[in-house]
Amino acid sequence: MTTRDDDCRADVTTLVNEIQGHLLIAATRQEGHEAAARFTARFDWLTSHQQAELERQFEVEHLALAHASWQRTAVRSVELRAEYEAKYLRLKGRLTALCLALAATAVPLALLLLALLRR
């Protein structure tokens, strides 16, 4: 694979991620709009202008809350990744040490057994 292929794949991945982000935002806006319409429908005494303004503010707040939730999720995922990578490295180190210890024990033991069998 060439560097150009890698760059192309990275560009495609970036594009797909951006499209997914836009779709997520659009879906969240739609959810906010629907929730706002359900909420303001209870207030039949509002004028249409007041109802529209309340819906707009509700939608903005809904999107802000979703954004804050996404940010917390992203931060937590970075924390978990670092945590799991550290645990993986410790486990890998322990396993390497165990294998070396077994090899260091097995080789002299095998040589000793061979020496005893030759007698």
Biopython code that builds the backbone (N, CA, C, O; Angstrom):
import numpy as np
from Bio.PDB.StructureBuilder import StructureBuilder

atoms = [
    (1, "MET", "N", (0.830, -1.174, 0.000)),
    (1, "MET", "CA", (0.000, 0.000, 0.000)),
    (1, "MET", "C", (0.883, 1.249, 0.000)),
    (1, "MET", "O", (1.917, 1.301, 0.666)),
    (2, "THR", "N", (0.459, 2.226, -0.745)),
    (2, "THR", "CA", (1.252, 3.446, -0.814)),
    (2, "THR", "C", (0.720, 4.471, 0.161)),
    (2, "THR", "O", (-0.357, 4.320, 0.738)),
    (3, "THR", "N", (1.495, 5.502, 0.323)),
    (3, "THR", "CA", (1.082, 6.603, 1.195)),
    (3, "THR", "C", (-0.158, 7.275, 0.622)),
    (3, "THR", "O", (-1.030, 7.734, 1.360)),
    (4, "ARG", "N", (-0.223, 7.327, -0.694)),
    (4, "ARG", "CA", (-1.379, 7.955, -1.346)),
    (4, "ARG", "C", (-2.654, 7.181, -1.024)),
    (4, "ARG", "O", (-3.696, 7.785, -0.770)),
    (5, "ASP", "N", (-2.580, 5.852, -1.031)),
    (5, "ASP", "CA", (-3.737, 5.034, -0.671)),
    (5, "ASP", "C", (-4.155, 5.298, 0.769)),
    (5, "ASP", "O", (-5.342, 5.419, 1.069)),
    (6, "ASP", "N", (-3.174, 5.387, 1.649)),
    (6, "ASP", "CA", (-3.461, 5.677, 3.061)),
    (6, "ASP", "C", (-4.116, 7.043, 3.209)),
    (6, "ASP", "O", (-5.071, 7.203, 3.969)),
    (7, "ASP", "N", (-3.599, 8.027, 2.477)),
    (7, "ASP", "CA", (-4.177, 9.375, 2.530)),
    (7, "ASP", "C", (-5.611, 9.373, 2.027)),
    (7, "ASP", "O", (-6.480, 10.033, 2.597)),
    (8, "CYS", "N", (-5.853, 8.625, 0.954)),
    (8, "CYS", "CA", (-7.196, 8.537, 0.377)),
    (8, "CYS", "C", (-8.158, 7.893, 1.371)),
    (8, "CYS", "O", (-9.285, 8.357, 1.548)),
    (9, "ARG", "N", (-7.703, 6.819, 2.018)),
    (9, "ARG", "CA", (-8.550, 6.152, 3.013)),
    (9, "ARG", "C", (-8.826, 7.068, 4.202)),
    (9, "ARG", "O", (-9.935, 7.082, 4.736)),
    (10, "ALA", "N", (-7.827, 7.823, 4.609)),
    (10, "ALA", "CA", (-8.009, 8.765, 5.720)),
    (10, "ALA", "C", (-9.018, 9.842, 5.329)),
    (10, "ALA", "O", (-9.860, 10.238, 6.135)),
    (11, "ASP", "N", (-8.924, 10.317, 4.071)),
    (11, "ASP", "CA", (-9.878, 11.324, 3.594)),
    (11, "ASP", "C", (-11.299, 10.769, 3.575)),
    (11, "ASP", "O", (-12.243, 11.451, 3.975)),
    (12, "VAL", "N", (-11.447, 9.533, 3.111)),
    (12, "VAL", "CA", (-12.774, 8.910, 3.065)),
    (12, "VAL", "C", (-13.307, 8.729, 4.481)),
    (12, "VAL", "O", (-14.479, 9.000, 4.741)),
    (13, "THR", "N", (-12.465, 8.277, 5.389)),
    (13, "THR", "CA", (-12.882, 8.098, 6.782)),
    (13, "THR", "C", (-13.313, 9.421, 7.390)),
    (13, "THR", "O", (-14.324, 9.488, 8.089)),
    (14, "THR", "N", (-12.554, 10.466, 7.127)),
    (14, "THR", "CA", (-12.904, 11.799, 7.634)),
    (14, "THR", "C", (-14.241, 12.246, 7.061)),
    (14, "THR", "O", (-15.086, 12.774, 7.784)),
    (15, "LEU", "N", (-14.433, 12.036, 5.769)),
    (15, "LEU", "CA", (-15.681, 12.427, 5.121)),
    (15, "LEU", "C", (-16.865, 11.668, 5.713)),
    (15, "LEU", "O", (-17.907, 12.261, 5.993)),
    (16, "VAL", "N", (-16.708, 10.367, 5.901)),
    (16, "VAL", "CA", (-17.786, 9.566, 6.483)),
    (16, "VAL", "C", (-18.094, 10.043, 7.899)),
    (16, "VAL", "O", (-19.261, 10.152, 8.274)),
    (17, "ASN", "N", (-17.058, 10.328, 8.687)),
    (17, "ASN", "CA", (-17.276, 10.829, 10.053)),
    (17, "ASN", "C", (-18.014, 12.163, 10.047)),
    (17, "ASN", "O", (-18.895, 12.391, 10.876)),
    (18, "GLU", "N", (-17.658, 13.045, 9.114)),
    (18, "GLU", "CA", (-18.335, 14.338, 9.023)),
    (18, "GLU", "C", (-19.798, 14.171, 8.627)),
    (18, "GLU", "O", (-20.674, 14.848, 9.166)),
    (19, "ILE", "N", (-20.058, 13.276, 7.690)),
    (19, "ILE", "CA", (-21.441, 13.026, 7.269)),
    (19, "ILE", "C", (-22.244, 12.464, 8.439)),
    (19, "ILE", "O", (-23.377, 12.881, 8.680)),
    (20, "GLN", "N", (-21.657, 11.525, 9.158)),
    (20, "GLN", "CA", (-22.348, 10.962, 10.324)),
    (20, "GLN", "C", (-22.637, 12.047, 11.364)),
    (20, "GLN", "O", (-23.706, 12.062, 11.974)),
    (21, "GLY", "N", (-21.683, 12.947, 11.558)),
    (21, "GLY", "CA", (-21.895, 14.049, 12.493)),
    (21, "GLY", "C", (-23.046, 14.940, 12.072)),
    (21, "GLY", "O", (-23.880, 15.320, 12.895)),
    (22, "HIS", "N", (-23.093, 15.273, 10.792)),
    (22, "HIS", "CA", (-24.185, 16.113, 10.291)),
    (22, "HIS", "C", (-25.531, 15.400, 10.427)),
    (22, "HIS", "O", (-26.534, 16.019, 10.782)),
    (23, "LEU", "N", (-25.548, 14.104, 10.145)),
    (23, "LEU", "CA", (-26.790, 13.341, 10.287)),
    (23, "LEU", "C", (-27.231, 13.270, 11.748)),
    (23, "LEU", "O", (-28.422, 13.359, 12.049)),
    (24, "LEU", "N", (-26.274, 13.110, 12.642)),
    (24, "LEU", "CA", (-26.600, 13.069, 14.070)),
    (24, "LEU", "C", (-27.182, 14.402, 14.530)),
    (24, "LEU", "O", (-28.163, 14.437, 15.273)),
    (25, "ILE", "N", (-26.575, 15.488, 14.087)),
    (25, "ILE", "CA", (-27.087, 16.814, 14.458)),
    (25, "ILE", "C", (-28.471, 17.036, 13.876)),
    (25, "ILE", "O", (-29.354, 17.559, 14.555)),
    (26, "ALA", "N", (-28.669, 16.640, 12.617)),
    (26, "ALA", "CA", (-29.982, 16.812, 11.987)),
    (26, "ALA", "C", (-31.048, 16.007, 12.729)),
    (26, "ALA", "O", (-32.155, 16.497, 12.951)),
    (27, "ALA", "N", (-30.716, 14.776, 13.112)),
    (27, "ALA", "CA", (-31.668, 13.942, 13.852)),
    (27, "ALA", "C", (-31.967, 14.549, 15.218)),
    (27, "ALA", "O", (-33.109, 14.520, 15.678)),
    (28, "THR", "N", (-30.948, 15.093, 15.862)),
    (28, "THR", "CA", (-31.143, 15.717, 17.181)),
    (28, "THR", "C", (-31.999, 16.970, 17.063)),
    (28, "THR", "O", (-32.859, 17.224, 17.906)),
    (29, "ARG", "N", (-31.760, 17.752, 16.011)),
    (29, "ARG", "CA", (-32.608, 18.937, 15.781)),
    (29, "ARG", "C", (-34.066, 18.520, 15.569)),
    (29, "ARG", "O", (-34.985, 19.142, 16.102)),
    (30, "GLN", "N", (-34.260, 17.464, 14.789)),
    (30, "GLN", "CA", (-35.628, 16.980, 14.531)),
    (30, "GLN", "C", (-36.276, 16.506, 15.822)),
    (30, "GLN", "O", (-37.445, 16.800, 16.074)),
    (31, "GLU", "N", (-35.529, 15.775, 16.641)),
    (31, "GLU", "CA", (-36.053, 15.327, 17.937)),
    (31, "GLU", "C", (-36.439, 16.524, 18.794)),
    (31, "GLU", "O", (-37.496, 16.536, 19.425)),
    (32, "GLY", "N", (-35.568, 17.533, 18.810)),
    (32, "GLY", "CA", (-35.850, 18.744, 19.582)),
    (32, "GLY", "C", (-37.080, 19.452, 19.077)),
    (32, "GLY", "O", (-37.891, 19.940, 19.865)),
    (33, "HIS", "N", (-37.225, 19.513, 17.758)),
    (33, "HIS", "CA", (-38.397, 20.169, 17.167)),
    (33, "HIS", "C", (-39.678, 19.427, 17.547)),
    (33, "HIS", "O", (-40.675, 20.047, 17.920)),
    (34, "GLU", "N", (-39.644, 18.101, 17.449)),
    (34, "GLU", "CA", (-40.825, 17.301, 17.794)),
    (34, "GLU", "C", (-41.159, 17.413, 19.273)),
    (34, "GLU", "O", (-42.328, 17.529, 19.641)),
    (35, "ALA", "N", (-40.136, 17.380, 20.125)),
    (35, "ALA", "CA", (-40.368, 17.519, 21.566)),
    (35, "ALA", "C", (-40.914, 18.902, 21.890)),
    (35, "ALA", "O", (-41.791, 19.044, 22.742)),
    (36, "ALA", "N", (-40.397, 19.916, 21.214)),
    (36, "ALA", "CA", (-40.879, 21.283, 21.434)),
    (36, "ALA", "C", (-42.329, 21.416, 21.015)),
    (36, "ALA", "O", (-43.119, 22.053, 21.712)),
    (37, "ALA", "N", (-42.692, 20.822, 19.884)),
    (37, "ALA", "CA", (-44.083, 20.893, 19.407)),
    (37, "ALA", "C", (-45.021, 20.195, 20.393)),
    (37, "ALA", "O", (-46.110, 20.694, 20.677)),
    (38, "ARG", "N", (-44.596, 19.034, 20.915)),
    (38, "ARG", "CA", (-45.429, 18.335, 21.913)),
    (38, "ARG", "C", (-45.570, 19.174, 23.180)),
    (38, "ARG", "O", (-46.646, 19.244, 23.773)),
    (39, "PHE", "N", (-44.479, 19.805, 23.587)),
    (39, "PHE", "CA", (-44.487, 20.611, 24.803)),
    (39, "PHE", "C", (-45.401, 21.823, 24.654)),
    (39, "PHE", "O", (-46.234, 22.084, 25.522)),
    (40, "THR", "N", (-45.249, 22.556, 23.569)),
    (40, "THR", "CA", (-46.025, 23.799, 23.404)),
    (40, "THR", "C", (-47.477, 23.537, 23.048)),
    (40, "THR", "O", (-48.315, 24.426, 23.201)),
    (41, "ALA", "N", (-47.798, 22.327, 22.574)),
    (41, "ALA", "CA", (-49.192, 22.004, 22.244)),
    (41, "ALA", "C", (-50.079, 22.058, 23.485)),
    (41, "ALA", "O", (-51.288, 22.261, 23.376)),
    (42, "ARG", "N", (-49.488, 21.876, 24.657)),
    (42, "ARG", "CA", (-50.255, 21.922, 25.910)),
    (42, "ARG", "C", (-50.737, 23.335, 26.246)),
    (42, "ARG", "O", (-51.687, 23.517, 27.007)),
    (43, "PHE", "N", (-50.068, 24.320, 25.670)),
    (43, "PHE", "CA", (-50.374, 25.714, 26.005)),
    (43, "PHE", "C", (-51.183, 26.342, 24.879)),
    (43, "PHE", "O", (-50.665, 27.135, 24.092)),
    (44, "ASP", "N", (-52.458, 25.979, 24.813)),
    (44, "ASP", "CA", (-53.296, 26.474, 23.731)),
    (44, "ASP", "C", (-53.615, 27.967, 23.857)),
    (44, "ASP", "O", (-54.149, 28.571, 22.927)),
    (45, "TRP", "N", (-53.293, 28.542, 24.981)),
    (45, "TRP", "CA", (-53.544, 29.965, 25.196)),
    (45, "TRP", "C", (-52.429, 30.847, 24.636)),
    (45, "TRP", "O", (-52.570, 32.070, 24.604)),
    (46, "LEU", "N", (-51.309, 30.235, 24.190)),
    (46, "LEU", "CA", (-50.219, 31.013, 23.604)),
    (46, "LEU", "C", (-50.599, 31.474, 22.197)),
    (46, "LEU", "O", (-51.312, 30.783, 21.469)),
    (47, "THR", "N", (-50.112, 32.640, 21.842)),
    (47, "THR", "CA", (-50.294, 33.073, 20.457)),
    (47, "THR", "C", (-49.352, 32.244, 19.579)),
    (47, "THR", "O", (-48.423, 31.610, 20.080)),
    (48, "SER", "N", (-49.596, 32.256, 18.286)),
    (48, "SER", "CA", (-48.748, 31.469, 17.381)),
    (48, "SER", "C", (-47.308, 31.968, 17.430)),
    (48, "SER", "O", (-46.369, 31.176, 17.344)),
    (49, "HIS", "N", (-47.132, 33.303, 17.572)),
    (49, "HIS", "CA", (-45.782, 33.860, 17.679)),
    (49, "HIS", "C", (-45.103, 33.393, 18.967)),
    (49, "HIS", "O", (-43.932, 33.013, 18.954)),
    (50, "GLN", "N", (-45.840, 33.422, 20.076)),
    (50, "GLN", "CA", (-45.276, 32.972, 21.354)),
    (50, "GLN", "C", (-44.945, 31.479, 21.308)),
    (50, "GLN", "O", (-43.912, 31.043, 21.815)),
    (51, "GLN", "N", (-45.831, 30.715, 20.700)),
    (51, "GLN", "CA", (-45.604, 29.277, 20.592)),
    (51, "GLN", "C", (-44.364, 28.998, 19.742)),
    (51, "GLN", "O", (-43.552, 28.142, 20.092)),
    (52, "ALA", "N", (-44.217, 29.710, 18.636)),
    (52, "ALA", "CA", (-43.048, 29.518, 17.768)),
    (52, "ALA", "C", (-41.765, 29.899, 18.496)),
    (52, "ALA", "O", (-40.756, 29.206, 18.369)),
    (53, "GLU", "N", (-41.790, 30.987, 19.256)),
    (53, "GLU", "CA", (-40.599, 31.413, 19.998)),
    (53, "GLU", "C", (-40.252, 30.409, 21.087)),
    (53, "GLU", "O", (-39.077, 30.105, 21.291)),
    (54, "LEU", "N", (-41.242, 29.895, 21.781)),
    (54, "LEU", "CA", (-41.006, 28.897, 22.818)),
    (54, "LEU", "C", (-40.440, 27.617, 22.200)),
    (54, "LEU", "O", (-39.536, 27.005, 22.767)),
    (55, "GLU", "N", (-40.958, 27.216, 21.056)),
    (55, "GLU", "CA", (-40.439, 26.040, 20.360)),
    (55, "GLU", "C", (-38.987, 26.256, 19.955)),
    (55, "GLU", "O", (-38.156, 25.362, 20.109)),
    (56, "ARG", "N", (-38.683, 27.439, 19.439)),
    (56, "ARG", "CA", (-37.318, 27.746, 19.014)),
    (56, "ARG", "C", (-36.363, 27.651, 20.201)),
    (56, "ARG", "O", (-35.297, 27.043, 20.099)),
    (57, "GLN", "N", (-36.745, 28.248, 21.318)),
    (57, "GLN", "CA", (-35.893, 28.209, 22.503)),
    (57, "GLN", "C", (-35.748, 26.782, 23.040)),
    (57, "GLN", "O", (-34.670, 26.389, 23.486)),
    (58, "PHE", "N", (-36.816, 26.027, 22.994)),
    (58, "PHE", "CA", (-36.785, 24.637, 23.435)),
    (58, "PHE", "C", (-35.823, 23.832, 22.558)),
    (58, "PHE", "O", (-35.019, 23.052, 23.070)),
    (59, "GLU", "N", (-35.903, 24.019, 21.250)),
    (59, "GLU", "CA", (-35.023, 23.313, 20.315)),
    (59, "GLU", "C", (-33.554, 23.658, 20.575)),
    (59, "GLU", "O", (-32.693, 22.778, 20.570)),
    (60, "VAL", "N", (-33.276, 24.941, 20.802)),
    (60, "VAL", "CA", (-31.900, 25.377, 21.067)),
    (60, "VAL", "C", (-31.381, 24.720, 22.341)),
    (60, "VAL", "O", (-30.245, 24.248, 22.382)),
    (61, "GLU", "N", (-32.206, 24.690, 23.370)),
    (61, "GLU", "CA", (-31.810, 24.078, 24.640)),
    (61, "GLU", "C", (-31.613, 22.573, 24.482)),
    (61, "GLU", "O", (-30.676, 22.001, 25.039)),
    (62, "HIS", "N", (-32.490, 21.944, 23.730)),
    (62, "HIS", "CA", (-32.377, 20.506, 23.481)),
    (62, "HIS", "C", (-31.050, 20.196, 22.784)),
    (62, "HIS", "O", (-30.360, 19.252, 23.170)),
    (63, "LEU", "N", (-30.690, 20.966, 21.778)),
    (63, "LEU", "CA", (-29.438, 20.741, 21.053)),
    (63, "LEU", "C", (-28.236, 21.005, 21.962)),
    (63, "LEU", "O", (-27.245, 20.276, 21.911)),
    (64, "ALA", "N", (-28.323, 22.041, 22.787)),
    (64, "ALA", "CA", (-27.218, 22.343, 23.714)),
    (64, "ALA", "C", (-27.016, 21.202, 24.714)),
    (64, "ALA", "O", (-25.883, 20.833, 25.020)),
    (65, "LEU", "N", (-28.106, 20.654, 25.214)),
    (65, "LEU", "CA", (-28.002, 19.530, 26.152)),
    (65, "LEU", "C", (-27.412, 18.302, 25.468)),
    (65, "LEU", "O", (-26.580, 17.602, 26.046)),
    (66, "ALA", "N", (-27.842, 18.045, 24.244)),
    (66, "ALA", "CA", (-27.291, 16.904, 23.495)),
    (66, "ALA", "C", (-25.799, 17.109, 23.253)),
    (66, "ALA", "O", (-25.010, 16.175, 23.400)),
    (67, "HIS", "N", (-25.412, 18.325, 22.884)),
    (67, "HIS", "CA", (-24.000, 18.626, 22.633)),
    (67, "HIS", "C", (-23.166, 18.410, 23.895)),
    (67, "HIS", "O", (-22.082, 17.829, 23.840)),
    (68, "ALA", "N", (-23.675, 18.878, 25.019)),
    (68, "ALA", "CA", (-22.963, 18.694, 26.289)),
    (68, "ALA", "C", (-22.828, 17.205, 26.611)),
    (68, "ALA", "O", (-21.788, 16.762, 27.100)),
    (69, "SER", "N", (-23.871, 16.446, 26.339)),
    (69, "SER", "CA", (-23.825, 15.005, 26.575)),
    (69, "SER", "C", (-22.787, 14.345, 25.670)),
    (69, "SER", "O", (-22.044, 13.471, 26.116)),
    (70, "TRP", "N", (-22.729, 14.753, 24.417)),
    (70, "TRP", "CA", (-21.737, 14.201, 23.483)),
    (70, "TRP", "C", (-20.320, 14.538, 23.946)),
    (70, "TRP", "O", (-19.414, 13.710, 23.852)),
    (71, "GLN", "N", (-20.139, 15.750, 24.443)),
    (71, "GLN", "CA", (-18.816, 16.159, 24.921)),
    (71, "GLN", "C", (-18.383, 15.303, 26.102)),
    (71, "GLN", "O", (-17.242, 14.843, 26.158)),
    (72, "ARG", "N", (-19.302, 15.089, 27.051)),
    (72, "ARG", "CA", (-18.985, 14.250, 28.212)),
    (72, "ARG", "C", (-18.653, 12.822, 27.773)),
    (72, "ARG", "O", (-17.732, 12.197, 28.297)),
    (73, "THR", "N", (-19.414, 12.321, 26.809)),
    (73, "THR", "CA", (-19.163, 10.974, 26.305)),
    (73, "THR", "C", (-17.790, 10.887, 25.645)),
    (73, "THR", "O", (-17.066, 9.911, 25.843)),
    (74, "ALA", "N", (-17.432, 11.900, 24.864)),
    (74, "ALA", "CA", (-16.130, 11.911, 24.185)),
    (74, "ALA", "C", (-14.990, 11.965, 25.202)),
    (74, "ALA", "O", (-13.998, 11.249, 25.067)),
    (75, "VAL", "N", (-15.132, 12.808, 26.210)),
    (75, "VAL", "CA", (-14.095, 12.920, 27.239)),
    (75, "VAL", "C", (-13.958, 11.590, 27.978)),
    (75, "VAL", "O", (-12.847, 11.123, 28.230)),
    (76, "ARG", "N", (-15.086, 10.990, 28.320)),
    (76, "ARG", "CA", (-15.046, 9.722, 29.054)),
    (76, "ARG", "C", (-14.437, 8.610, 28.197)),
    (76, "ARG", "O", (-13.719, 7.752, 28.710)),
    (77, "SER", "N", (-14.721, 8.626, 26.901)),
    (77, "SER", "CA", (-14.148, 7.590, 26.036)),
    (77, "SER", "C", (-12.631, 7.723, 25.955)),
    (77, "SER", "O", (-11.925, 6.717, 25.887)),
    (78, "VAL", "N", (-12.127, 8.952, 25.960)),
    (78, "VAL", "CA", (-10.671, 9.162, 25.959)),
    (78, "VAL", "C", (-10.078, 8.653, 27.271)),
    (78, "VAL", "O", (-9.029, 8.009, 27.281)),
    (79, "GLU", "N", (-10.764, 8.949, 28.380)),
    (79, "GLU", "CA", (-10.291, 8.475, 29.679)),
    (79, "GLU", "C", (-10.265, 6.946, 29.732)),
    (79, "GLU", "O", (-9.294, 6.346, 30.195)),
    (80, "LEU", "N", (-11.354, 6.322, 29.246)),
    (80, "LEU", "CA", (-11.414, 4.861, 29.272)),
    (80, "LEU", "C", (-10.360, 4.246, 28.366)),
    (80, "LEU", "O", (-9.758, 3.228, 28.709)),
    (81, "ARG", "N", (-10.136, 4.856, 27.218)),
    (81, "ARG", "CA", (-9.114, 4.329, 26.309)),
    (81, "ARG", "C", (-7.743, 4.348, 26.993)),
    (81, "ARG", "O", (-6.997, 3.371, 26.935)),
    (82, "ALA", "N", (-7.427, 5.470, 27.637)),
    (82, "ALA", "CA", (-6.138, 5.576, 28.326)),
    (82, "ALA", "C", (-6.044, 4.541, 29.451)),
    (82, "ALA", "O", (-5.003, 3.918, 29.656)),
    (83, "GLU", "N", (-7.152, 4.374, 30.170)),
    (83, "GLU", "CA", (-7.185, 3.410, 31.270)),
    (83, "GLU", "C", (-6.944, 1.986, 30.755)),
    (83, "GLU", "O", (-6.121, 1.251, 31.301)),
    (84, "TYR", "N", (-7.669, 1.612, 29.704)),
    (84, "TYR", "CA", (-7.537, 0.261, 29.161)),
    (84, "TYR", "C", (-6.183, 0.040, 28.505)),
    (84, "TYR", "O", (-5.637, -1.061, 28.586)),
    (85, "GLU", "N", (-5.633, 1.053, 27.862)),
    (85, "GLU", "CA", (-4.304, 0.906, 27.280)),
    (85, "GLU", "C", (-3.260, 0.688, 28.370)),
    (85, "GLU", "O", (-2.350, -0.126, 28.208)),
    (86, "ALA", "N", (-3.389, 1.410, 29.472)),
    (86, "ALA", "CA", (-2.446, 1.229, 30.582)),
    (86, "ALA", "C", (-2.572, -0.179, 31.170)),
    (86, "ALA", "O", (-1.568, -0.827, 31.467)),
    (87, "LYS", "N", (-3.818, -0.646, 31.336)),
    (87, "LYS", "CA", (-4.019, -2.002, 31.859)),
    (87, "LYS", "C", (-3.467, -3.041, 30.888)),
    (87, "LYS", "O", (-2.869, -4.033, 31.306)),
    (88, "TYR", "N", (-3.668, -2.809, 29.593)),
    (88, "TYR", "CA", (-3.157, -3.732, 28.586)),
    (88, "TYR", "C", (-1.638, -3.798, 28.630)),
    (88, "TYR", "O", (-1.057, -4.881, 28.558)),
    (89, "LEU", "N", (-1.000, -2.651, 28.748)),
    (89, "LEU", "CA", (0.466, -2.631, 28.806)),
    (89, "LEU", "C", (0.987, -3.344, 30.045)),
    (89, "LEU", "O", (1.982, -4.064, 29.972)),
    (90, "ARG", "N", (0.316, -3.150, 31.193)),
    (90, "ARG", "CA", (0.731, -3.855, 32.414)),
    (90, "ARG", "C", (0.557, -5.362, 32.243)),
    (90, "ARG", "O", (1.433, -6.141, 32.619)),
    (91, "LEU", "N", (-0.570, -5.763, 31.676)),
    (91, "LEU", "CA", (-0.820, -7.180, 31.460)),
    (91, "LEU", "C", (0.192, -7.771, 30.484)),
    (91, "LEU", "O", (0.695, -8.876, 30.687)),
    (92, "LYS", "N", (0.479, -7.029, 29.435)),
    (92, "LYS", "CA", (1.471, -7.479, 28.452)),
    (92, "LYS", "C", (2.840, -7.633, 29.114)),
    (92, "LYS", "O", (3.554, -8.600, 28.850)),
    (93, "GLY", "N", (3.204, -6.683, 29.969)),
    (93, "GLY", "CA", (4.476, -6.766, 30.689)),
    (93, "GLY", "C", (4.526, -7.957, 31.612)),
    (93, "GLY", "O", (5.543, -8.647, 31.678)),
    (94, "ARG", "N", (3.446, -8.212, 32.328)),
    (94, "ARG", "CA", (3.395, -9.366, 33.227)),
    (94, "ARG", "C", (3.508, -10.675, 32.454)),
    (94, "ARG", "O", (4.217, -11.594, 32.864)),
    (95, "LEU", "N", (2.803, -10.745, 31.335)),
    (95, "LEU", "CA", (2.843, -11.957, 30.529)),
    (95, "LEU", "C", (4.233, -12.183, 29.948)),
    (95, "LEU", "O", (4.715, -13.314, 29.903)),
    (96, "THR", "N", (4.868, -11.119, 29.509)),
    (96, "THR", "CA", (6.232, -11.225, 28.997)),
    (96, "THR", "C", (7.177, -11.696, 30.102)),
    (96, "THR", "O", (8.016, -12.568, 29.877)),
    (97, "ALA", "N", (7.039, -11.121, 31.284)),
    (97, "ALA", "CA", (7.881, -11.516, 32.417)),
    (97, "ALA", "C", (7.643, -12.984, 32.782)),
    (97, "ALA", "O", (8.588, -13.714, 33.080)),
    (98, "LEU", "N", (6.389, -13.406, 32.759)),
    (98, "LEU", "CA", (6.073, -14.802, 33.065)),
    (98, "LEU", "C", (6.694, -15.739, 32.031)),
    (98, "LEU", "O", (7.269, -16.768, 32.385)),
    (99, "CYS", "N", (6.575, -15.380, 30.758)),
    (99, "CYS", "CA", (7.165, -16.219, 29.699)),
    (99, "CYS", "C", (8.681, -16.294, 29.835)),
    (99, "CYS", "O", (9.270, -17.363, 29.672)),
    (100, "LEU", "N", (9.302, -15.179, 30.129)),
    (100, "LEU", "CA", (10.758, -15.176, 30.324)),
    (100, "LEU", "C", (11.150, -16.015, 31.537)),
    (100, "LEU", "O", (12.138, -16.749, 31.499)),
    (101, "ALA", "N", (10.381, -15.902, 32.601)),
    (101, "ALA", "CA", (10.672, -16.686, 33.799)),
    (101, "ALA", "C", (10.503, -18.176, 33.530)),
    (101, "ALA", "O", (11.307, -18.994, 33.978)),
    (102, "LEU", "N", (9.456, -18.517, 32.798)),
    (102, "LEU", "CA", (9.253, -19.931, 32.456)),
    (102, "LEU", "C", (10.381, -20.444, 31.563)),
    (102, "LEU", "O", (10.886, -21.550, 31.758)),
    (103, "ALA", "N", (10.767, -19.636, 30.592)),
    (103, "ALA", "CA", (11.863, -20.039, 29.707)),
    (103, "ALA", "C", (13.163, -20.160, 30.490)),
    (103, "ALA", "O", (13.933, -21.099, 30.292)),
    (104, "ALA", "N", (13.401, -19.196, 31.383)),
    (104, "ALA", "CA", (14.634, -19.229, 32.184)),
    (104, "ALA", "C", (14.650, -20.436, 33.109)),
    (104, "ALA", "O", (15.720, -20.947, 33.437)),
    (105, "THR", "N", (13.499, -20.890, 33.527)),
    (105, "THR", "CA", (13.414, -22.050, 34.406)),
    (105, "THR", "C", (13.441, -23.349, 33.592)),
    (105, "THR", "O", (14.074, -24.328, 33.988)),
    (106, "ALA", "N", (12.760, -23.342, 32.471)),
    (106, "ALA", "CA", (12.631, -24.569, 31.679)),
    (106, "ALA", "C", (13.954, -24.982, 31.040)),
    (106, "ALA", "O", (14.271, -26.171, 31.009)),
    (107, "VAL", "N", (14.721, -24.043, 30.536)),
    (107, "VAL", "CA", (15.976, -24.383, 29.858)),
    (107, "VAL", "C", (16.962, -25.045, 30.815)),
    (107, "VAL", "O", (17.462, -26.124, 30.499)),
    (108, "PRO", "N", (17.262, -24.458, 31.959)),
    (108, "PRO", "CA", (18.199, -25.142, 32.875)),
    (108, "PRO", "C", (17.647, -26.483, 33.369)),
    (108, "PRO", "O", (18.396, -27.444, 33.545)),
    (109, "LEU", "N", (16.347, -26.537, 33.586)),
    (109, "LEU", "CA", (15.746, -27.789, 34.036)),
    (109, "LEU", "C", (15.874, -28.866, 32.957)),
    (109, "LEU", "O", (16.184, -30.018, 33.260)),
    (110, "ALA", "N", (15.640, -28.498, 31.722)),
    (110, "ALA", "CA", (15.794, -29.454, 30.613)),
    (110, "ALA", "C", (17.239, -29.905, 30.484)),
    (110, "ALA", "O", (17.503, -31.087, 30.263)),
    (111, "LEU", "N", (18.162, -28.989, 30.616)),
    (111, "LEU", "CA", (19.582, -29.355, 30.552)),
    (111, "LEU", "C", (19.961, -30.281, 31.702)),
    (111, "LEU", "O", (20.727, -31.226, 31.513)),
    (112, "LEU", "N", (19.444, -30.022, 32.859)),
    (112, "LEU", "CA", (19.712, -30.873, 34.017)),
    (112, "LEU", "C", (19.154, -32.279, 33.798)),
    (112, "LEU", "O", (19.821, -33.273, 34.085)),
    (113, "LEU", "N", (17.934, -32.350, 33.291)),
    (113, "LEU", "CA", (17.330, -33.656, 33.015)),
    (113, "LEU", "C", (18.114, -34.416, 31.955)),
    (113, "LEU", "O", (18.311, -35.626, 32.075)),
    (114, "LEU", "N", (18.560, -33.717, 30.923)),
    (114, "LEU", "CA", (19.369, -34.369, 29.884)),
    (114, "LEU", "C", (20.684, -34.891, 30.465)),
    (114, "LEU", "O", (21.130, -35.989, 30.131)),
    (115, "ALA", "N", (21.286, -34.106, 31.322)),
    (115, "ALA", "CA", (22.550, -34.520, 31.946)),
    (115, "ALA", "C", (22.330, -35.750, 32.810)),
    (115, "ALA", "O", (23.168, -36.652, 32.818)),
    (116, "LEU", "N", (21.230, -35.805, 33.530)),
    (116, "LEU", "CA", (20.924, -36.950, 34.379)),
    (116, "LEU", "C", (20.618, -38.183, 33.543)),
    (116, "LEU", "O", (20.975, -39.297, 33.925)),
    (117, "LEU", "N", (19.969, -37.996, 32.426)),
    (117, "LEU", "CA", (19.630, -39.132, 31.567)),
    (117, "LEU", "C", (20.855, -39.712, 30.862)),
    (117, "LEU", "O", (20.879, -40.905, 30.559)),
    (118, "ARG", "N", (21.851, -38.908, 30.601)),
    (118, "ARG", "CA", (23.081, -39.367, 29.931)),
    (118, "ARG", "C", (23.930, -40.244, 30.841)),
    (118, "ARG", "O", (24.719, -41.046, 30.341)),
    (119, "ARG", "N", (23.805, -40.126, 32.102)),
    (119, "ARG", "CA", (24.634, -40.908, 33.040)),
    (119, "ARG", "C", (24.324, -42.318, 33.024)),
    (119, "ARG", "O", (24.937, -43.093, 33.758)),
]
sb = StructureBuilder()
sb.init_structure("model")
sb.init_model(0)
sb.init_chain("A")
sb.init_seg("    ")
for serial, (resi, resn, name, xyz) in enumerate(atoms, 1):
    if name == "N":
        sb.init_residue(resn, " ", resi, " ")
    sb.init_atom(name, np.array(xyz, "f"), 0.0, 1.0, " ", f" {name:<3s}", serial, name[0])
structure = sb.get_structure()
